[in-house]
Amino acid sequence: MSRPTIDAIAIERYRLPLDPPFQAAWDPEPRRHHEVTLVRVSAGEHEGVGTGGSMAGFAGYEELFLGHDPFDVERHVEVLDNLQFYEGRCWALEIALWDLMGKIAGEPLWRMLGGSDPRVPVYASTGARVSRDERVASALRLQAEGYPAIKLRMFAERPEEDIAVARAVREALGDATALLVDANQGWRTPWDTSPTWSFETALAVAKELRDLDVYWLEEPLHRHDYEGLAELRRRSGMRIAGGEGAREFGELREYLRHGSLDVYQADVAWSTGVSRARRLASEVREAGATYTPHTWGDGLALLANLHVAAAAGAGPWVELPYDPPYWTPDRRDFMLTSPIAADAEGVVTLPDRPGLGAEIDWARLEGLRA
């Protein structure tokens, strides 16, 4: 029996009101809504669902995929790459195609991609702007929940204030829990015109955090400062992480060419798609570096990243956006019937259901259409 071809593509947008608003460390403006764009791709009786960016500019290009074999994924990736040059990031469509392929094949994505173990160790990735005392208290709660590593976010006007928070957290947690720190200097929200750090500032911060046994420092310089990041690695003695939102695959290879990063964090939903994430993970391993994707966003994007991470051997941990009471599984995963959760050892076990294994709460979403 021949496989069904792609017969429909639908793009649907949903908005969850956030009350109270979420004050993200990387955004000077409070977030009053959590907006998600879902891409639905059908072939015969099967439907795949993906998410990622806004799919800006995609309308009118559906015909480039209709009637094609969903398993011709390399062809689809080339078309999406062409579209990215003219329009926006559309990797949500590729994620939906992989979900569709998994459902047609009757296999979970992590297994289709060559993985053998659905268990993914995760770190708790915090994100809210809170006081030092509140961050210490939350870190202790996360440690008690079993997370092997916790990520802190820098946001203060003076880096010394954030370093003091990291020091207080380290003293409270002791040596049993790894600390990661995100400097949030790689990119800016459209309305944020504040300058990124100088090399001297980044070097001073890196040395301070090294002395606190911080496992990695994330995005301490602008994302295109390939040489500066490489020099920072050499002079600081710190692992440097980045690349989460690289728009072109060539940007990620520039990091590799310059030796800019120890940890490559390109987001499957935002930056690479599934196929190119696999390629990146392989090239990163060959360079002796680490691949572990950024996952901050919604639950379906998180799930796509976790599937790729399980198959690619990402680690030592993968990001789990989790900072209660400000960023909770209910907020993050509002489109799913059951939020994604780690067990008492800080491990997420991926579903054995076909494709992404997601169960979308369509009834709830109907009342949240944007």
C-alpha positions as a printed Julia matrix, in Angstrom:
370×3 Matrix{Float64}:
   0.0    0.0    0.0
   1.38   3.42  -0.94
   1.86   6.05   1.74
  -0.59   8.96   1.94
   0.59  12.34   0.67
   0.22  15.68   2.41
  -3.3   16.94   1.82
  -3.72  19.89   4.2
  -1.73  22.35   6.3
  -3.43  24.55   8.9
  -1.91  27.24  11.11
  -3.76  28.08  14.33
  -2.85  30.6   17.02
  -3.75  30.47  20.7
  -3.21  32.87  23.58
  -3.2   32.03  27.28
  -3.7   35.1   29.54
  -1.04  35.29  32.28
  -2.35  36.67  35.55
  -0.12  37.63  37.21
   2.16  38.51  34.27
   5.47  36.7   33.85
   8.47  39.01  34.27
  11.18  37.23  32.3
  14.8   37.94  33.12
  15.61  38.55  29.43
  12.7   40.9   28.74
  12.21  44.34  30.29
   8.48  44.16  29.49
   6.21  41.85  31.54
   4.52  39.09  29.55
   0.74  39.2   29.92
   0.02  36.38  27.47
   1.64  33.12  26.42
   1.08  32.86  22.67
   1.51  29.65  20.7
   1.24  28.89  16.98
   0.33  25.3   16.13
   0.92  23.81  12.68
  -1.33  20.9   11.73
  -0.32  18.75   8.76
  -2.58  15.93   7.58
  -2.03  13.0    5.24
  -4.98  10.69   4.86
  -6.23   9.69   8.31
  -3.09  10.9   10.11
  -2.28  14.36  11.47
   0.99  15.75  12.77
   1.19  18.8   15.02
   4.19  21.06  15.58
   5.04  24.38  17.12
   7.89  26.88  17.16
   7.83  30.41  15.82
   4.9   32.43  14.54
   5.14  30.99  10.98
   5.26  34.59   9.79
   5.02  34.84   6.01
   4.15  31.19   5.41
   0.61  31.82   4.16
   0.46  31.2    0.42
   3.3   28.68   0.35
   1.24  25.65   1.39
   1.18  24.4   -2.21
   4.93  23.76  -2.02
   4.16  20.82   0.29
   0.68  19.63  -0.68
   0.66  16.37  -2.61
   4.19  15.45  -1.5
   5.31  12.42   0.49
   5.67  13.52   4.15
   8.73  11.22   4.41
  10.63  13.26   1.78
  11.94  15.28   4.69
  15.25  16.38   3.16
  13.33  17.99   0.33
  11.01  19.7    2.81
  13.95  21.04   4.82
  15.45  22.59   1.69
  12.16  24.33   0.91
  11.88  25.59   4.5
  15.43  26.88   4.32
  14.57  28.76   1.13
  11.47  30.19   2.79
  13.5   31.33   5.78
  15.58  33.52   3.44
  12.43  35.23   2.14
  10.04  35.01   5.09
  10.28  33.78   8.71
  11.35  30.73  10.67
   9.05  27.84   9.8
  10.63  24.88  11.6
   7.32  24.22  13.34
   6.17  22.71  10.04
   9.1   20.26   9.98
   8.32  19.25  13.57
   4.72  18.61  12.51
   5.98  16.51   9.6
   8.11  14.36  11.93
   5.11  13.94  14.23
   3.09  12.9   11.18
   5.78  10.45  10.01
   5.92   8.89  13.45
   2.17   8.4   13.48
   2.17   6.83  10.02
   5.06   4.54  10.99
   3.64   3.81  14.45
   6.92   4.79  16.17
   7.83   7.44  18.75
  10.11  10.14  17.38
  13.01   9.38  19.71
  13.13   5.83  18.34
  12.67   6.89  14.71
  15.71   9.15  15.11
  17.84   6.24  16.31
  17.49   6.57  20.07
  17.35   3.6   22.4
  16.48   5.2   25.74
  13.49   7.53  26.32
  14.92   8.84  29.6
  16.34  12.39  29.42
  18.11  13.96  32.43
  17.02  17.59  32.77
  18.02  20.72  34.63
  15.57  23.18  36.14
  15.79  26.37  34.08
  14.59  29.38  36.06
  13.56  32.58  34.32
  11.78  35.08  36.55
  13.19  38.34  37.93
  13.19  37.8   41.67
  15.2   38.94  44.69
  18.3   37.14  45.95
  16.48  35.69  48.95
  13.62  34.4   46.81
  16.01  32.84  44.32
  17.92  31.07  47.09
  14.65  29.72  48.5
  13.5   28.52  45.09
  16.86  26.87  44.4
  16.57  24.93  47.65
  13.08  23.75  46.64
  14.33  22.65  43.22
  17.22  20.8   44.8
  14.78  19.03  47.13
  12.68  18.02  44.1
  15.67  16.13  42.76
  17.05  18.33  39.98
  20.77  17.65  39.47
  21.39  21.12  38.04
  19.74  24.54  38.18
  20.11  27.47  35.79
  20.11  31.04  37.06
  19.44  34.09  34.88
  21.32  37.39  35.04
  19.26  40.55  34.61
  20.55  43.23  37.02
  22.0   46.45  35.62
  25.2   45.72  37.55
  26.55  42.17  37.01
  27.93  42.23  40.56
  24.38  41.9   41.87
  23.76  38.74  39.86
  27.11  37.3   40.9
  26.07  37.86  44.51
  22.89  35.85  43.83
  24.92  33.01  42.32
  27.25  33.07  45.34
  24.32  32.93  47.77
  22.73  30.05  45.86
  26.01  28.13  45.76
  26.46  28.57  49.52
  22.9   27.39  50.15
  23.06  24.35  47.87
  26.58  23.19  48.58
  28.45  21.17  45.97
  25.85  18.47  45.25
  23.88  20.48  42.67
  25.43  21.91  39.5
  24.86  25.59  38.74
  24.48  27.03  35.26
  24.26  30.77  34.56
  22.68  32.52  31.57
  24.0   36.04  30.98
  21.28  36.82  28.37
  23.68  38.88  26.23
  23.34  36.97  22.97
  20.22  38.72  21.68
  17.61  41.31  22.64
  13.83  41.54  22.4
  12.79  44.01  19.66
  12.04  46.83  22.13
  15.2   46.4   24.2
  18.01  48.67  22.95
  20.35  48.25  25.92
  23.94  47.41  24.91
  25.42  43.95  25.36
  28.44  43.4   27.58
  31.95  44.31  26.57
  34.57  41.57  26.42
  36.15  42.91  29.62
  32.86  42.67  31.5
  32.21  39.16  30.23
  35.71  38.05  31.22
  35.4   39.49  34.72
  32.0   37.8   35.22
  33.27  34.48  33.85
  36.21  34.43  36.26
  33.95  35.17  39.23
  31.55  32.39  38.24
  34.41  29.97  37.6
  35.45  30.45  41.21
  31.91  29.5   42.25
  32.23  26.26  40.29
  29.53  27.28  37.79
  29.3   24.55  35.15
  28.74  26.86  32.17
  28.19  30.53  31.36
  25.6   31.03  28.64
  25.57  33.8   26.03
  28.01  36.24  27.7
  28.61  38.14  24.43
  26.6   39.04  21.33
  25.72  35.93  19.35
  27.82  36.96  16.32
  31.01  37.71  18.25
  32.56  34.4   17.25
  36.15  35.45  17.92
  35.28  37.12  21.24
  33.52  33.98  22.48
  36.51  31.85  21.48
  38.9   34.19  23.27
  36.65  34.19  26.32
  36.84  30.4   26.42
  40.62  30.52  26.31
  41.1   33.22  28.91
  38.35  32.51  31.44
  38.66  28.8   32.07
  34.84  28.62  31.92
  32.65  26.48  29.67
  30.85  28.86  27.31
  27.39  27.98  25.98
  25.28  29.56  23.24
  23.75  29.35  19.78
  20.16  28.86  20.96
  18.56  31.12  18.36
  20.99  30.96  15.43
  18.92  31.69  12.35
  21.17  30.1    9.73
  22.93  26.75   9.99
  26.02  28.56   8.77
  26.08  30.59  11.98
  26.38  27.39  14.01
  29.23  26.22  11.81
  30.95  29.56  12.39
  30.95  28.77  16.12
  32.54  25.42  15.28
  35.08  26.96  12.92
  36.21  29.53  15.5
  35.98  27.19  18.49
  33.56  29.67  20.07
  31.55  27.35  22.31
  31.87  24.38  24.6
  28.09  23.84  24.69
  25.83  24.16  21.61
  22.22  24.98  22.44
  20.44  25.48  19.12
  16.7   25.08  19.69
  15.0   22.51  17.44
  11.79  24.56  17.24
  13.45  27.95  16.89
  16.74  27.41  15.12
  17.41  24.13  13.34
  14.4   21.9   12.95
  14.73  18.19  13.67
  16.89  17.05  10.74
  19.49  19.77  11.12
  19.56  19.32  14.88
  20.72  15.74  14.29
  23.4   16.98  11.91
  24.53  19.66  14.34
  24.73  17.18  17.22
  26.99  14.94  15.14
  29.3   17.8   14.1
  29.46  19.1   17.66
  30.49  15.67  18.96
  33.18  15.43  16.28
  34.53  18.77  17.51
  34.74  17.45  21.07
  32.0   19.78  22.31
  28.58  19.24  23.92
  25.11  19.44  22.36
  22.14  20.2   24.61
  19.3   22.26  23.1
  17.6   25.35  24.46
  13.92  24.51  25.02
  12.29  27.62  26.49
   8.86  28.06  24.96
   5.77  25.88  25.04
   5.3   22.24  25.94
   5.14  20.95  22.37
   8.43  22.67  21.45
   9.94  21.29  24.65
   8.78  17.81  23.68
  10.35  18.08  20.2
  13.68  19.13  21.72
  13.57  16.29  24.25
  12.96  13.69  21.52
  15.97  14.93  19.54
  18.06  15.12  22.72
  17.2   11.52  23.6
  18.25  10.3   20.16
  21.36  12.5   19.92
  22.74  11.7   23.34
  22.54  15.32  24.49
  23.73  16.18  27.92
  24.79  16.07  30.59
  21.31  17.56  31.09
  18.66  19.15  28.87
  16.75  22.31  29.74
  13.36  22.05  31.47
  11.78  25.52  31.79
  10.49  25.4   35.35
  10.36  28.27  37.85
   7.28  27.99  40.06
   5.18  29.88  40.92
   6.08  32.2   38.02
   6.63  29.69  35.21
   4.79  26.46  35.86
   4.04  23.35  33.78
   0.4   24.45  33.58
   1.42  27.72  31.95
   4.16  26.28  29.76
   2.17  23.24  28.56
  -1.33  24.67  28.39
  -1.92  23.03  25.01
  -1.3   19.53  26.39
  -3.71  17.33  28.34
  -0.87  16.44  30.77
   2.1   18.7   31.53
   5.63  17.37  31.04
   7.25  16.57  34.38
  10.53  15.22  35.7
  10.68  12.41  38.22
  12.36  12.54  41.63
  15.78  11.99  39.99
  15.42  14.87  37.55
  14.6   12.69  34.54
  11.84  13.1   31.94
  10.71   9.83  30.34
   9.38  10.39  26.84
   6.13   8.75  25.76
   6.15   5.56  23.71
   3.21   6.78  21.65
   3.8    7.44  17.92
   5.38  10.7   16.77
   5.9   13.29  19.49
   3.48  11.37  21.66
   1.66  14.6   22.53
  -1.97  14.65  23.52
  -3.35  18.05  22.56
  -6.14  19.52  24.67
  -8.21  20.72  21.72
 -11.28  21.4   23.87
  -9.37  23.85  26.07
  -7.64  25.47  23.1
 -10.95  26.23  21.42
 -11.59  28.91  24.03
  -8.11  30.4   23.65
  -8.02  31.17  19.93
  -6.06  34.33  19.17
